[in-house]
Amino acid sequence: MSGFDPKRFIEDKVEWLRREIGGETAVVAVSGGVDSSVTAALGLRAIGERLRPVFLEDGFMRLGEAERVRKALGRVGLKVRVYDVQEEFINALTGIKDAERKRKAFRETFYRVFSRIASELGARIVLQGTIAADIVETKGGVKTQHNVLEQIGINPMERYGFRVLEPLKELYKNQVRLVAEALGLPGEIVHRRPFPGPGLSIRILGEITREKLSIIKRATAVVDEELSDVKCFQAFPVLLEGRATGLAEDGSRKYGYIIALRVVASEDAMTANYVRLEWGRLEKVRDRLISAIPEVSRVLYDITDKPPATIEFE
């Protein structure tokens, strides 16, 4: 990160976006994460009202996410339009078990839906918050990031009818946060923990069902609340494949789902170390998860670093 000047970066990228976009309209999909928010803020500086920020409610986001994002970005002048496309996404991914198939099905659905919306908004240019780590992991075969196209031979104009501009593709997460601070974005966005592009679809191991999606959404809400003050890069639950025998409060047999809790520290997402939470904190999260989600019978804590693991399970 030595020598990186976020203010100079902003000046250069705003000028670059103005040249590339010209007098056209551009659209950007925002998730509330720092990458897409920085991309949208750069686009706003470059072309003003000709930028169309949109939020795709795809069914795999956190509970209440659309309204939080709309309000947060509204404070910096970004007027976000929310599109409810949950049924398209959930139908496209329901029943898929394989992790890579999930990511690719999500990518195809995302760009098909996004292409339709961009066309409705009169935009043939898409701004995208792809960062260096996304490209490295996709090209290296670690996992397919849904926002990587041209780098793996997919021509977005030919396939989806729009051109993609990626102002952050040379940066890593820590550098993007510096740019976000220099742009004056709210702290809740600057320091927000990353959320995977395919959302909660990859935090359900194995087959995706509507029941499992409901469980992981409730579990995510519990973990976000209970671990909001923990200094870390990521803190999230994963719904594991299969179930485990347990006991209900009345002593009867309970065959419930298993949740794994993952909390890691990292600077750039390329390496990570698990966070040693206090036992009392872990027990509180466990109790909240089991009491709030009766379908769950067991909670585990992941103590694996990256490498050998990845941050996400899928």
C-alpha positions in Angstrom: 0.0 0.0 0.0 3.1 2.2 0.2 2.9 5.1 -2.1 -0.9 4.8 -2.8 -2.5 8.2 -2.9 -6.4 7.8 -2.7 -7.0 11.5 -3.7 -4.9 11.2 -6.8 -6.6 7.9 -7.6 -10.0 9.6 -7.3 -9.0 12.4 -9.7 -7.6 10.0 -12.2 -10.5 7.6 -12.2 -13.2 10.4 -12.3 -11.5 11.8 -15.4 -11.1 8.3 -16.9 -14.8 7.6 -16.4 -15.8 10.9 -18.0 -13.8 10.1 -21.0 -15.1 6.5 -21.3 -18.7 7.3 -20.7 -18.9 10.5 -22.7 -22.4 11.8 -23.0 -24.1 8.4 -22.3 -26.1 7.1 -19.3 -24.4 4.5 -17.1 -25.9 2.1 -14.5 -24.2 0.7 -11.4 -25.5 -2.1 -9.1 -24.9 -1.3 -5.5 -25.0 -3.7 -2.6 -24.0 -1.4 0.2 -20.5 -2.9 0.3 -17.5 -0.7 0.0 -16.5 -1.8 -3.5 -19.8 -1.0 -5.2 -20.4 2.1 -3.1 -17.0 3.5 -4.1 -17.6 2.7 -7.7 -21.0 4.5 -7.6 -19.5 7.5 -5.8 -16.8 7.8 -8.5 -19.5 7.5 -11.2 -21.6 10.2 -9.5 -18.6 12.6 -9.5 -17.9 11.8 -13.1 -21.4 12.1 -14.7 -23.8 13.3 -12.1 -27.5 12.6 -12.7 -26.7 10.4 -15.7 -25.6 7.7 -13.3 -28.4 5.2 -12.4 -27.6 3.3 -9.1 -29.8 0.2 -8.7 -30.1 -2.3 -5.9 -31.2 -5.8 -6.9 -33.2 -7.5 -4.2 -32.3 -11.0 -5.3 -33.6 -13.0 -2.3 -30.1 -13.8 -1.1 -29.4 -10.5 0.8 -29.6 -9.9 4.5 -33.0 -9.1 6.0 -33.8 -5.4 5.5 -30.8 -4.8 3.3 -32.4 -2.9 0.5 -33.7 -0.1 2.8 -30.4 0.2 4.7 -28.5 0.6 1.5 -31.0 3.1 0.0 -30.8 5.3 3.1 -27.0 5.1 3.5 -26.1 5.9 -0.1 -28.9 8.6 -0.2 -26.9 10.6 2.3 -24.1 11.0 -0.2 -26.4 11.9 -3.1 -26.9 8.5 -4.7 -30.6 7.9 -5.5 -30.9 4.2 -5.4 -33.7 2.4 -7.2 -34.7 -1.0 -5.7 -35.8 -3.8 -8.0 -37.5 -6.8 -6.4 -36.2 -9.8 -8.5 -36.2 -12.4 -5.8 -38.3 -15.0 -7.6 -36.0 -15.0 -10.7 -32.9 -15.6 -8.6 -34.4 -18.1 -6.1 -36.0 -20.1 -8.9 -32.7 -20.1 -10.9 -30.6 -21.5 -7.9 -33.1 -23.7 -6.1 -31.9 -27.3 -6.1 -28.4 -26.6 -7.1 -25.8 -28.4 -4.9 -22.4 -27.7 -6.4 -20.6 -24.5 -5.3 -19.2 -23.6 -8.7 -22.6 -24.3 -10.4 -24.2 -21.9 -7.8 -21.8 -19.1 -8.6 -22.2 -19.5 -12.3 -26.0 -19.8 -12.1 -26.0 -16.6 -10.0 -23.7 -14.8 -12.4 -25.9 -15.7 -15.4 -29.1 -14.7 -13.7 -27.5 -11.5 -12.4 -26.4 -10.3 -15.8 -29.5 -11.4 -17.5 -31.7 -9.4 -15.1 -29.2 -6.5 -15.0 -29.1 -6.3 -18.8 -32.9 -6.0 -18.9 -32.9 -3.2 -16.2 -30.0 -1.4 -18.0 -32.0 -1.5 -21.2 -35.1 -0.1 -19.5 -33.0 2.7 -18.1 -31.5 3.5 -21.5 -27.9 2.5 -20.4 -25.4 0.6 -22.4 -22.5 1.1 -19.9 -22.2 -0.6 -16.6 -19.9 0.5 -13.8 -18.8 -2.5 -11.7 -16.9 -2.7 -8.4 -14.6 -5.6 -9.4 -11.4 -5.5 -7.3 -8.0 -7.3 -7.8 -8.8 -10.2 -5.4 -11.9 -11.1 -7.4 -9.9 -11.4 -10.6 -7.0 -13.3 -8.9 -9.3 -15.9 -7.3 -11.4 -16.4 -10.5 -8.5 -16.7 -12.9 -6.6 -18.9 -10.4 -9.5 -21.3 -10.3 -10.1 -20.9 -6.6 -13.7 -19.9 -7.1 -15.7 -18.0 -9.7 -16.5 -14.5 -8.7 -19.8 -13.4 -10.3 -18.5 -10.0 -11.3 -15.5 -11.2 -13.4 -16.2 -11.4 -17.1 -13.7 -10.0 -19.6 -10.8 -11.4 -17.7 -12.0 -15.0 -18.3 -13.0 -14.4 -22.0 -16.7 -13.4 -21.6 -17.5 -10.4 -23.8 -20.3 -8.5 -22.0 -21.4 -6.5 -25.0 -21.8 -9.6 -27.1 -23.5 -11.7 -24.4 -25.5 -9.1 -22.4 -25.6 -5.9 -24.6 -23.6 -3.6 -22.4 -20.0 -2.4 -21.9 -18.4 -2.8 -18.4 -16.1 -0.3 -16.8 -14.2 -1.4 -13.7 -12.4 1.6 -12.0 -11.2 -0.5 -9.0 -9.8 -3.6 -10.7 -6.2 -2.8 -9.7 -7.0 -2.3 -6.0 -7.2 -4.6 -3.0 -9.8 -4.2 -0.2 -7.6 -2.1 2.1 -6.9 0.4 -0.7 -10.6 0.6 -1.6 -11.4 1.5 2.0 -8.9 4.4 1.8 -10.6 5.6 -1.3 -14.0 5.4 0.4 -12.7 7.5 3.3 -11.3 10.1 0.8 -14.7 10.2 -1.0 -16.4 11.0 2.3 -18.6 7.8 2.4 -20.4 7.0 5.7 -18.3 5.0 8.2 -20.9 2.2 8.1 -20.0 1.7 4.4 -16.2 2.3 4.7 -15.7 -0.3 7.4 -18.5 -2.6 6.4 -17.6 -6.3 6.4 -17.5 -7.8 2.9 -20.6 -9.7 1.7 -20.2 -12.2 -1.1 -21.5 -11.2 -4.5 -23.8 -14.3 -4.8 -25.0 -13.4 -1.3 -26.3 -16.1 1.1 -26.5 -18.6 -1.8 -22.9 -19.6 -1.0 -23.5 -19.7 2.7 -25.8 -22.7 2.3 -23.7 -25.7 1.7 -25.2 -28.2 -0.7 -28.7 -27.9 -2.1 -30.4 -24.5 -1.9 -34.0 -24.6 -0.7 -36.4 -21.9 0.6 -36.3 -23.4 4.1 -32.5 -23.3 4.2 -32.6 -19.7 2.9 -35.0 -18.7 5.7 -32.6 -20.3 8.3 -29.5 -18.6 7.0 -31.2 -15.2 6.9 -32.3 -15.5 10.5 -28.8 -16.8 11.5 -27.1 -14.0 9.8 -29.3 -11.4 11.6 -28.3 -13.0 14.9 -24.6 -13.1 14.2 -24.6 -9.5 12.8 -26.2 -8.3 16.0 -24.2 -10.3 18.5 -20.8 -9.7 16.8 -21.2 -6.1 15.5 -18.5 -4.8 17.9 -15.9 -7.5 17.1 -12.9 -6.1 15.2 -12.6 -8.4 12.2 -12.8 -8.7 8.5 -15.7 -11.1 8.3 -18.1 -12.7 10.8 -20.9 -14.9 9.4 -22.8 -18.2 9.8 -22.8 -21.0 7.3 -25.5 -23.6 7.0 -23.8 -26.9 6.6 -25.0 -29.8 4.5 -26.8 -32.6 6.3 -28.2 -32.6 9.8 -27.3 -33.8 13.3 -29.2 -35.5 16.1 -30.0 -33.4 19.1 -32.4 -33.0 21.9 -35.4 -30.7 22.1 -36.3 -28.9 25.3 -38.8 -31.6 26.3 -36.0 -34.2 25.9 -37.3 -35.7 22.7 -35.1 -36.4 19.7 -34.4 -33.5 17.4 -32.8 -33.9 14.0 -31.7 -30.4 13.2 -29.5 -28.3 10.9 -25.8 -27.5 11.7 -24.5 -23.9 11.7 -20.8 -23.2 11.5 -19.6 -19.7 12.7 -16.7 -18.1 10.8 -14.9 -15.0 12.1 -11.6 -13.9 10.5 -9.1 -11.0 10.4 -7.6 -9.9 7.1 -6.3 -6.8 5.4 -6.7 -7.6 1.7 -8.8 -10.9 1.7 -5.9 -12.8 0.1 -4.9 -14.2 3.5 -6.8 -14.4 6.7 -6.5 -15.7 10.3 -9.4 -16.9 12.4 -10.3 -14.7 15.4 -10.1 -16.2 18.9 -13.4 -15.1 20.4 -13.9 -15.5 24.1 -15.8 -18.6 25.2 -18.5 -16.5 26.8 -19.1 -14.6 23.6 -19.3 -17.8 21.6 -21.7 -19.3 24.1 -24.0 -16.3 23.8 -24.1 -16.5 20.0 -24.7 -20.3 20.2 -27.6 -19.8 22.6 -29.2 -17.0 20.5 -28.9 -19.1 17.3 -30.5 -22.2 18.8 -33.3 -20.3 20.6 -34.1 -18.1 17.6 -33.9 -20.9 15.0 -35.6 -24.0 16.3 -34.6 -25.9 13.1 -30.9 -25.8 14.3 -29.6 -28.4 16.7 -25.8 -27.8 16.7 -23.4 -24.8 16.3 -19.7 -25.2 15.4 -16.8 -22.7 15.3 -14.3 -22.7 12.4 -10.7 -22.2 13.5 -9.1 -22.5 10.0 -6.9 -19.8 8.5 -6.6 -18.8 4.8 -4.7 -20.7 3.5 -5.4 -23.6 3.7 -9.1 -22.6 3.7 -10.8 -19.8 1.8 -12.7 -17.1 3.8 -16.1 -18.4 2.4 -16.9 -22.1 2.5 -18.0 -22.2 -1.1 
